[in-house]
Amino acid sequence: MTKKNKIIHFSILGIIILLAIIVRVWNIDSVPSGIYPDEANNGTNAYDAQLTGDYQWFYPDNNGREGLYLNFMAIAFKLFDVNLLTLKLPSIIMGVLTVIGVYFLSRELFISKPRLALIASYLTAVSFWAINFSRIAFRAIMMLPILTFSFYFIFRGIRTNKWWNFALAGFIFGLGFHTYIAFRIAPALLVVLFILLLLQYGVKLFKQHWKNAIIFILFTIISAFPIFYTLNAHPEFLNSRTGDVSIFANSEDGLATTLTHTVTTSLLKFNVYGDPNWRHGFPPYPTLESFVGVMFIGGIILSAIIFFLYLYRRFFKKIHNRKLVTHGLLLAWFFAFLAPEFLTVEGLPHSLRSIGTLPVVYIFAAFFINFLIERAQKHSHTVYMIVSVIILTLLLCSGFLSIIKYHVFWATNAQQAQAFNKSLTDIARYIPSLPQDTPKYIIAGPLERLPIILLNENTPNMYPLYEDELAKIDTRKDFYVLLPHYNDTIIKYLSDRQNVSVEIIPTNLETEFIVIRSLTN
């Protein structure tokens, strides 16, 4: 690229990154409408960690969670206090880093196609799928920048033969084991890459890079060691609910039939029927926007054709081409990280379990878009201009509609509010308006109470109770009892012992909560 083109190129990249930040931070206090209990569980563990200094490599409760994301959140709490922004800050940062990582990985894989890298990063920046999980305090999002940057530095190291690229790649890759259970598939992807590189370059590559390979492995072990040591010392941490939802334990119709169904459902979510869970998507809309979905199909088909074509040429015509490695890796990546979804039977399709495919899905789409532009460019300048304008218009419209879909239509949908247990967050926000000296009793389940507790960690005279602990309420004094749902049993119990008022507090998006107030005066 010329100096002028470089300035334009990196200016566009800067705009894409800025856009990614804006759509991930904008209105974070109210969208999503509530804090889901699993998010609050992460936040509660993080708050306790920064309060006590007990940062853990693995947090065993709630089916067990790797500790890197929670410790990152704990640092955010320590630096900026507990609020909705700091709760979501790790996800926001990881979401933006994913956009950057997709750019650099695409640029390295398709080194002569800088336009492709810009398109891939743009699609990642504006997609509903990526925006959504960049604004929820789930640890899975942390896996994406780790995957993209580790493979970026591997390929950069092969190209430049600089040892520090392999050191960085290994250290980042090892961090992946501290993120999300699905990352445990990643070593298999390394094996596939090894085979592809062996096919492409033969043993000469490994004669040249065997020291770099050792550096990569060494730094991977260094960064992954704490989690492996912890899991070895506590093998019970390896027990999770994955066995309960696995197709191998729940294939009543036979493994082949069940697998056919789960694979088909997992693939159809991209273009036909998306994740039915309102926390993960906008049902019944597919995971990808229409234009992007069509480009993804074209990209993965074209990528498969190119891979098998160069595989054939490698074996039968002894022709070596880097495209064999590039497209082989992308295809292996996609199906490897689709496996956590199609190897389970519960809640399909499930865009959270398959989130590891997100980077390559948008790389496939960008690859096909760039292919169409290149074909038009070879035809004539007029055709090139027409096709470029059409594609640019479709890209901008698709991005705009995706952002509007998230920030307007999904954000204001009552089912979204219900999926995120909005009434719990409403109670948490209501509590500071109550008199500090008056006892405030929160009657909710073990997970339901967590969003309320998290946002009111320093609130005096607040007491979480279970329904069978009503006797702990001192009905001789003034009190408030807050309920996320109307409960006749609790209301009758308190009415029999005290003169009380029962108020249903309606909030927006068809949600409400209950406040029971004593009337002693």
C-alpha positions as CSV (number, residue, x, y, z in Angstrom):
1,M,0.0,0.0,0.0
2,T,1.1,3.6,-0.7
3,K,1.5,6.0,2.2
4,K,-1.8,7.7,1.3
5,N,-3.6,4.3,1.2
6,K,-2.2,3.3,4.5
7,I,-3.5,6.5,6.1
8,I,-6.9,5.8,4.7
9,H,-6.8,2.2,5.7
10,F,-5.9,2.8,9.3
11,S,-8.2,5.7,9.6
12,I,-11.1,3.3,8.6
13,L,-9.8,0.8,11.1
14,G,-9.8,3.5,13.8
15,I,-13.4,4.4,13.0
16,I,-14.4,0.8,13.2
17,I,-12.8,0.4,16.6
18,L,-14.4,3.6,17.8
19,L,-17.8,2.4,16.6
20,A,-17.2,-0.9,18.4
21,I,-16.5,0.9,21.6
22,I,-19.6,3.2,21.3
23,V,-22.1,0.4,20.6
24,R,-20.7,-1.7,23.5
25,V,-20.7,1.1,26.0
26,W,-23.8,3.1,25.0
27,N,-26.6,2.9,27.5
28,I,-24.9,0.1,29.4
29,D,-26.8,1.1,32.6
30,S,-30.1,0.0,31.2
31,V,-29.5,-2.4,28.3
32,P,-29.8,-5.3,29.0
33,S,-32.6,-4.4,31.3
34,G,-31.4,-6.4,34.3
35,I,-28.5,-8.3,35.8
36,Y,-29.0,-12.0,35.2
37,P,-28.3,-14.0,38.4
38,D,-25.3,-15.8,36.7
39,E,-23.8,-12.4,36.0
40,A,-24.4,-11.3,39.6
41,N,-22.8,-14.6,40.8
42,N,-19.7,-13.6,38.9
43,G,-19.9,-10.1,40.3
44,T,-20.3,-11.4,43.9
45,N,-17.3,-13.6,43.7
46,A,-15.3,-10.8,42.1
47,Y,-16.4,-8.4,44.9
48,D,-15.4,-10.9,47.6
49,A,-12.1,-11.5,45.9
50,Q,-11.1,-7.8,45.8
51,L,-12.4,-7.3,49.4
52,T,-10.4,-10.2,50.9
53,G,-7.5,-10.4,48.4
54,D,-8.5,-14.1,47.8
55,Y,-8.1,-14.1,44.0
56,Q,-8.7,-17.7,42.8
57,W,-7.6,-19.5,39.7
58,F,-10.9,-21.4,39.7
59,Y,-14.2,-20.5,41.4
60,P,-16.0,-23.7,42.2
61,D,-19.6,-22.6,42.8
62,N,-22.3,-22.3,40.1
63,N,-21.0,-25.4,38.3
64,G,-17.4,-24.0,38.5
65,R,-15.8,-21.1,36.5
66,E,-12.3,-20.4,35.4
67,G,-11.0,-17.4,37.4
68,L,-9.3,-15.0,34.9
69,Y,-12.5,-13.2,33.9
70,L,-13.7,-12.9,37.5
71,N,-10.3,-11.6,38.7
72,F,-10.3,-9.0,35.9
73,M,-13.8,-7.9,37.1
74,A,-12.5,-7.8,40.7
75,I,-9.7,-5.4,39.7
76,A,-12.3,-3.2,37.9
77,F,-14.4,-3.2,41.2
78,K,-11.3,-2.3,43.2
79,L,-10.4,0.6,40.9
80,F,-13.8,2.0,40.1
81,D,-16.2,0.6,42.7
82,V,-19.2,-1.7,42.0
83,N,-21.6,-0.5,39.3
84,L,-23.2,-1.8,36.1
85,L,-20.3,-0.4,34.0
86,T,-17.6,-2.1,36.0
87,L,-19.6,-5.3,36.1
88,K,-19.7,-5.3,32.3
89,L,-16.3,-3.7,31.7
90,P,-14.3,-7.0,31.2
91,S,-16.8,-8.1,28.5
92,I,-16.8,-4.6,26.8
93,I,-13.0,-4.7,26.7
94,M,-12.8,-8.3,25.4
95,G,-15.5,-7.5,22.8
96,V,-13.4,-4.5,21.5
97,L,-10.2,-6.6,21.6
98,T,-12.1,-9.3,19.5
99,V,-12.7,-6.7,16.8
100,I,-9.1,-5.8,16.8
101,G,-8.0,-9.4,16.9
102,V,-10.2,-10.4,14.0
103,Y,-8.5,-7.6,12.0
104,F,-5.0,-8.7,12.7
105,L,-5.7,-12.4,12.2
106,S,-7.5,-11.7,8.9
107,R,-4.6,-9.4,7.8
108,E,-2.1,-12.2,8.6
109,L,-4.0,-15.0,7.0
110,F,-4.9,-13.0,3.9
111,I,-1.7,-10.9,3.8
112,S,-2.4,-9.5,0.3
113,K,-6.0,-8.6,1.1
114,P,-6.1,-5.7,3.6
115,R,-9.6,-4.8,2.6
116,L,-10.8,-8.2,3.7
117,A,-9.4,-7.6,7.2
118,L,-11.3,-4.3,7.5
119,I,-14.5,-5.9,6.4
120,A,-14.1,-8.8,8.9
121,S,-13.4,-6.4,11.8
122,Y,-16.4,-4.2,10.8
123,L,-18.8,-7.1,10.7
124,T,-17.6,-8.2,14.1
125,A,-17.9,-4.6,15.4
126,V,-21.5,-4.2,14.4
127,S,-23.0,-7.7,14.6
128,F,-25.8,-8.3,17.1
129,W,-24.2,-11.5,18.2
130,A,-20.9,-9.8,19.1
131,I,-22.5,-6.7,20.6
132,N,-24.8,-8.7,22.8
133,F,-22.1,-10.9,24.5
134,S,-19.8,-7.9,24.8
135,R,-22.4,-6.3,27.2
136,I,-23.2,-9.4,29.4
137,A,-20.9,-10.4,32.3
138,F,-20.3,-13.9,31.0
139,R,-16.7,-15.1,30.8
140,A,-17.0,-16.8,27.4
141,I,-16.3,-13.6,25.5
142,M,-12.8,-13.6,26.9
143,M,-11.9,-16.6,24.8
144,L,-12.3,-14.7,21.5
145,P,-9.4,-12.2,21.6
146,I,-7.2,-15.0,23.1
147,L,-7.9,-17.2,20.1
148,T,-7.5,-14.5,17.5
149,F,-4.3,-13.0,18.9
150,S,-2.6,-16.3,19.7
151,F,-3.1,-17.6,16.1
152,Y,-2.2,-14.2,14.7
153,F,1.2,-14.4,16.5
154,I,1.7,-18.0,15.4
155,F,1.3,-17.1,11.7
156,R,3.3,-13.9,12.2
157,G,6.1,-15.9,13.8
158,I,6.1,-18.4,10.9
159,R,6.4,-15.5,8.4
160,T,9.0,-13.4,10.3
161,N,10.9,-16.2,12.1
162,K,11.0,-13.9,15.2
163,W,11.0,-15.9,18.5
164,W,9.1,-13.4,20.5
165,N,6.0,-13.9,18.3
166,F,6.0,-17.5,19.4
167,A,6.5,-16.5,23.0
168,L,3.5,-14.1,22.8
169,A,1.4,-16.7,21.0
170,G,2.2,-19.3,23.6
171,F,1.6,-17.1,26.6
172,I,-1.7,-15.8,25.2
173,F,-2.8,-19.3,24.2
174,G,-2.1,-20.6,27.7
175,L,-4.3,-17.9,29.1
176,G,-7.2,-19.4,27.2
177,F,-7.4,-22.3,29.6
178,H,-8.3,-19.7,32.3
179,T,-11.3,-18.4,30.4
180,Y,-14.1,-20.8,29.4
181,I,-14.5,-24.6,29.2
182,A,-14.9,-24.6,25.4
183,F,-11.3,-23.5,25.1
184,R,-10.2,-27.0,25.9
185,I,-10.9,-27.8,22.2
186,A,-8.2,-25.3,21.1
187,P,-5.3,-27.8,21.4
188,A,-7.0,-30.0,18.8
189,L,-7.0,-27.0,16.5
190,L,-3.2,-26.7,17.1
191,V,-2.9,-30.4,16.0
192,V,-4.8,-29.6,12.8
193,L,-2.6,-26.6,12.2
194,F,0.5,-28.8,12.7
195,I,-0.8,-31.3,10.1
196,L,-1.7,-28.6,7.6
197,L,1.8,-27.0,8.0
198,L,3.4,-30.4,7.6
199,L,1.4,-30.9,4.4
200,Q,2.3,-27.5,3.0
201,Y,5.9,-27.1,4.0
202,G,7.2,-30.5,4.9
203,V,9.7,-31.2,7.6
204,K,11.9,-28.2,6.5
205,L,9.5,-25.9,8.3
206,F,10.0,-27.7,11.5
207,K,13.8,-27.8,11.0
208,Q,13.6,-24.1,10.8
209,H,11.1,-23.5,13.6
210,W,11.7,-26.3,16.1
211,K,13.2,-23.9,18.6
212,N,10.3,-21.5,18.2
213,A,7.9,-24.5,18.7
214,I,9.6,-25.2,22.0
215,I,9.3,-21.5,23.0
216,F,5.6,-21.6,22.2
217,I,5.0,-24.7,24.3
218,L,7.1,-23.4,27.2
219,F,5.2,-20.1,27.4
220,T,1.9,-22.0,27.0
221,I,2.8,-24.1,30.0
222,I,3.9,-21.1,32.0
223,S,0.6,-19.3,31.6
224,A,-1.6,-22.3,31.8
225,F,0.2,-24.0,34.7
226,P,-1.8,-22.3,37.5
227,I,-5.2,-23.6,36.3
228,F,-3.8,-27.1,35.5
229,Y,-2.2,-27.3,39.0
230,T,-5.5,-26.2,40.6
231,L,-7.6,-28.7,38.7
232,N,-5.1,-31.5,39.4
233,A,-5.2,-30.6,43.1
234,H,-9.0,-30.4,43.0
235,P,-10.3,-33.0,40.5
236,E,-13.8,-32.4,41.7
237,F,-13.7,-29.0,39.9
238,L,-13.7,-30.9,36.6
239,N,-17.2,-32.1,37.3
240,S,-19.7,-29.9,35.6
241,R,-23.1,-30.1,34.1
242,T,-21.7,-30.7,30.6
243,G,-22.2,-34.4,31.2
244,D,-25.8,-33.9,32.0
245,V,-26.6,-32.2,28.6
246,S,-24.2,-34.3,26.5
247,I,-25.6,-36.2,23.5
248,F,-23.7,-39.2,24.7
249,A,-25.9,-39.3,27.8
250,N,-29.1,-38.1,26.2
251,S,-29.5,-39.8,22.8
252,E,-32.8,-41.7,23.2
253,D,-33.3,-41.8,19.5
254,G,-29.8,-43.1,18.8
255,L,-26.5,-41.3,18.7
256,A,-26.5,-40.9,14.9
257,T,-30.1,-39.5,14.8
258,T,-29.4,-37.1,17.7
259,L,-26.1,-35.9,16.2
260,T,-27.8,-35.3,12.9
261,H,-30.5,-33.2,14.6
262,T,-28.0,-31.2,16.8
263,V,-25.6,-30.5,13.9
264,T,-28.4,-29.4,11.6
265,T,-30.0,-27.2,14.3
266,S,-26.6,-25.6,15.1
267,L,-25.9,-24.8,11.5
268,L,-29.4,-23.4,10.8
269,K,-29.2,-20.9,13.6
270,F,-26.9,-18.7,11.4
271,N,-29.5,-18.1,8.7
272,V,-32.8,-19.7,9.5
273,Y,-33.9,-19.9,13.2
274,G,-31.7,-18.4,15.9
275,D,-31.2,-19.1,19.6
276,P,-34.6,-19.1,21.4
277,N,-33.1,-17.6,24.5
278,W,-33.6,-13.9,24.8
279,R,-30.3,-13.5,26.7
280,H,-28.4,-14.9,23.7
281,G,-30.3,-13.4,20.7
282,F,-33.5,-12.0,19.3
283,P,-35.8,-15.0,18.6
284,P,-36.9,-16.1,16.1
285,Y,-34.4,-14.1,14.0
286,P,-31.3,-16.0,13.0
287,T,-27.9,-15.2,14.5
288,L,-26.6,-13.4,11.4
289,E,-28.2,-10.5,9.6
290,S,-29.6,-11.5,6.1
291,F,-26.8,-10.0,4.0
292,V,-24.0,-11.2,6.3
293,G,-25.7,-14.7,6.5
294,V,-25.7,-15.1,2.8
295,M,-22.1,-13.9,2.6
296,F,-21.1,-16.4,5.3
297,I,-22.6,-19.3,3.4
298,G,-20.8,-18.2,0.2
299,G,-17.6,-17.8,2.2
300,I,-17.6,-21.2,3.9
301,I,-18.5,-23.0,0.7
302,L,-15.8,-21.2,-1.3
303,S,-13.3,-21.8,1.4
304,A,-14.1,-25.5,1.4
305,I,-13.8,-25.6,-2.4
306,I,-10.4,-23.9,-2.2
307,F,-9.2,-26.2,0.6
308,F,-10.1,-29.4,-1.2
309,L,-8.8,-28.1,-4.5
310,Y,-5.3,-27.4,-3.0
311,L,-5.4,-30.6,-1.0
312,Y,-5.9,-32.4,-4.3
313,R,-3.1,-30.4,-5.9
314,R,-0.8,-31.1,-3.0
315,F,-1.1,-34.8,-3.2
316,F,-1.5,-35.5,-6.9
317,K,0.4,-32.6,-8.5
318,K,2.9,-31.8,-5.7
319,I,1.8,-28.1,-5.8
320,H,2.3,-26.2,-2.6
321,N,0.1,-23.2,-1.7
322,R,-0.4,-21.4,1.5
323,K,-4.2,-21.3,0.9
324,L,-4.2,-25.0,2.0
325,V,-3.2,-23.9,5.5
326,T,-5.3,-20.8,5.7
327,H,-8.6,-22.4,4.6
328,G,-7.9,-25.6,6.4
329,L,-7.5,-23.8,9.6
330,L,-10.6,-21.7,9.2
331,L,-12.8,-24.7,8.4
332,A,-11.3,-26.7,11.3
333,W,-11.8,-23.7,13.7
334,F,-15.4,-23.4,12.7
335,F,-16.4,-27.0,13.2
336,A,-14.2,-27.5,16.3
337,F,-15.8,-24.6,18.1
338,L,-19.3,-25.5,16.9
339,A,-18.8,-28.9,18.7
340,P,-19.7,-27.6,22.2
341,E,-23.1,-26.7,20.8
342,F,-23.9,-29.8,18.7
343,L,-22.5,-32.2,21.2
344,T,-25.3,-31.1,23.6
345,V,-29.0,-31.5,23.5
346,E,-30.3,-28.8,25.8
347,G,-31.5,-25.4,24.6
348,L,-30.5,-25.7,20.9
349,P,-29.6,-23.7,19.0
350,H,-27.3,-22.1,21.5
351,S,-25.2,-19.1,20.4
352,L,-23.2,-18.9,23.7
353,R,-21.8,-22.4,23.5
354,S,-20.8,-21.8,19.9
355,I,-19.3,-18.4,20.5
356,G,-15.8,-19.7,19.6
357,T,-16.9,-19.8,16.0
358,L,-17.7,-16.0,16.0
359,P,-14.4,-14.7,14.6
360,V,-14.2,-17.2,11.7
361,V,-17.9,-16.7,10.8
362,Y,-17.2,-13.1,10.1
363,I,-13.9,-13.9,8.4
364,F,-15.8,-16.3,6.1
365,A,-18.4,-13.6,5.3
366,A,-15.6,-11.0,4.7
367,F,-13.7,-13.4,2.5
368,F,-16.7,-13.9,0.2
369,I,-17.5,-10.2,0.1
370,N,-13.9,-9.4,-0.9
371,F,-14.0,-12.2,-3.5
372,L,-17.0,-10.6,-5.1
373,I,-15.3,-7.2,-5.2
374,E,-12.1,-8.8,-6.7
375,R,-14.1,-10.6,-9.4
376,A,-15.8,-7.3,-10.3
377,Q,-12.5,-5.5,-10.4
378,K,-11.1,-8.1,-12.9
379,H,-14.2,-7.6,-15.1
380,S,-14.1,-3.8,-15.6
381,H,-13.8,-0.6,-13.7
382,T,-17.5,0.2,-14.2
383,V,-18.6,-3.2,-12.8
384,Y,-16.1,-2.8,-10.0
385,M,-17.5,0.6,-9.0
386,I,-21.2,-0.6,-9.2
387,V,-20.5,-3.7,-7.2
388,S,-18.4,-1.8,-4.6
389,V,-21.2,0.8,-4.1
390,I,-23.8,-1.9,-3.7
391,I,-21.7,-3.9,-1.2
392,L,-20.7,-0.8,0.7
393,T,-24.4,0.2,0.9
394,L,-25.4,-3.3,2.1
395,L,-22.6,-3.3,4.7
396,L,-23.6,0.0,6.1
397,C,-27.3,-0.8,6.1
398,S,-26.6,-4.2,7.7
399,G,-24.5,-2.7,10.4
400,F,-27.1,0.1,11.1
401,L,-30.0,-2.3,11.2
402,S,-28.0,-4.6,13.5
403,I,-27.3,-1.8,16.0
404,I,-30.9,-0.6,15.8
405,K,-32.1,-4.1,16.3
406,Y,-30.1,-4.4,19.5
407,H,-30.3,-0.9,21.0
408,V,-34.0,-0.2,20.1
409,F,-36.1,-3.3,19.3
410,W,-34.4,-5.9,21.5
411,A,-33.6,-3.4,24.3
412,T,-37.3,-2.4,24.6
413,N,-38.8,-5.8,24.4
414,A,-40.5,-7.1,27.5
415,Q,-39.3,-10.7,26.9
416,Q,-35.7,-9.4,27.0
417,A,-36.5,-7.8,30.4
418,Q,-38.0,-11.0,31.7
419,A,-35.0,-13.0,30.5
420,F,-32.7,-10.8,32.5
421,N,-34.9,-10.8,35.6
422,K,-35.3,-7.1,35.4
423,S,-37.4,-6.9,38.6
424,L,-34.4,-7.9,40.6
425,T,-32.3,-5.0,39.3
426,D,-35.3,-2.7,39.9
427,I,-35.4,-3.7,43.5
428,A,-31.7,-3.1,43.8
429,R,-32.1,0.4,42.4
430,Y,-35.1,1.1,44.7
431,I,-33.5,0.1,48.0
432,P,-31.3,3.2,48.3
433,S,-34.4,5.4,48.3
434,L,-35.6,3.7,51.5
435,P,-34.7,5.0,55.0
436,Q,-31.2,3.8,56.0
437,D,-32.2,3.0,59.6
438,T,-35.2,0.9,58.7
439,P,-34.6,-2.8,58.2
440,K,-35.0,-4.0,54.6
441,Y,-35.7,-7.7,54.1
442,I,-35.1,-9.2,50.6
443,I,-37.0,-12.5,50.2
444,A,-35.7,-14.3,47.2
445,G,-34.0,-17.5,46.1
446,P,-30.2,-18.1,46.4
447,L,-29.5,-16.8,42.9
448,E,-32.3,-14.3,42.6
449,R,-30.9,-12.3,45.6
450,L,-27.5,-11.9,44.1
451,P,-28.2,-8.9,41.8
452,I,-29.8,-7.1,44.7
453,I,-27.0,-7.8,47.0
454,L,-24.3,-6.9,44.5
455,L,-25.6,-3.4,43.8
456,N,-26.2,-2.7,47.5
457,E,-23.0,-4.2,49.1
458,N,-22.6,-1.2,51.4
459,T,-26.3,-0.6,52.2
460,P,-27.0,-0.8,56.0
461,N,-29.8,-2.8,57.5
462,M,-30.4,-5.0,54.5
463,Y,-31.1,-8.7,55.2
464,P,-31.6,-11.3,52.5
465,L,-34.0,-14.1,53.7
466,Y,-35.5,-17.3,52.3
467,E,-39.3,-17.8,52.5
468,D,-38.9,-20.2,55.4
469,E,-37.0,-17.6,57.4
470,L,-39.9,-15.2,57.9
471,A,-39.6,-15.6,61.7
472,K,-36.4,-13.5,61.5
473,I,-38.4,-10.4,60.6
474,D,-38.9,-8.3,63.7
475,T,-42.5,-7.3,63.2
476,R,-42.5,-5.2,66.4
477,K,-40.6,-2.5,64.5
478,D,-40.8,-0.7,61.2
479,F,-39.6,-2.7,58.3
480,Y,-39.7,-3.1,54.5
481,V,-40.0,-6.4,52.8
482,L,-39.2,-6.6,49.1
483,L,-40.3,-9.4,46.8
484,P,-39.6,-9.9,43.1
485,H,-43.0,-11.7,42.8
486,Y,-46.4,-11.5,44.5
487,N,-46.6,-14.0,47.3
488,D,-49.8,-14.5,49.2
489,T,-48.2,-16.7,51.9
490,I,-45.7,-14.0,52.8
491,I,-48.2,-11.2,52.7
492,K,-50.6,-13.2,55.0
493,Y,-47.9,-14.0,57.4
494,L,-46.9,-10.4,57.8
495,S,-50.5,-9.1,57.9
496,D,-51.3,-11.4,60.8
497,R,-48.5,-9.9,62.8
498,Q,-48.4,-6.3,61.8
499,N,-50.4,-3.6,60.1
500,V,-48.8,-3.5,56.7
501,S,-49.3,-1.9,53.3
502,V,-48.7,-3.9,50.1
503,E,-47.6,-1.9,47.1
504,I,-47.1,-3.2,43.6
505,I,-44.4,-1.1,42.0
506,P,-44.7,-1.2,38.2
507,T,-41.7,-0.4,36.1
508,N,-41.2,-0.2,32.4
509,L,-41.2,-3.2,30.0
510,E,-44.1,-4.9,31.8
511,T,-42.1,-5.6,35.0
512,E,-43.0,-5.0,38.6
513,F,-42.0,-5.9,42.2
514,I,-43.6,-5.9,45.6
515,V,-42.9,-3.7,48.6
516,I,-44.5,-4.6,51.9
517,R,-44.2,-1.8,54.4
518,S,-45.1,-1.9,58.1
519,L,-47.5,0.8,59.4
520,T,-46.6,0.9,63.1
521,N,-47.1,4.7,63.4
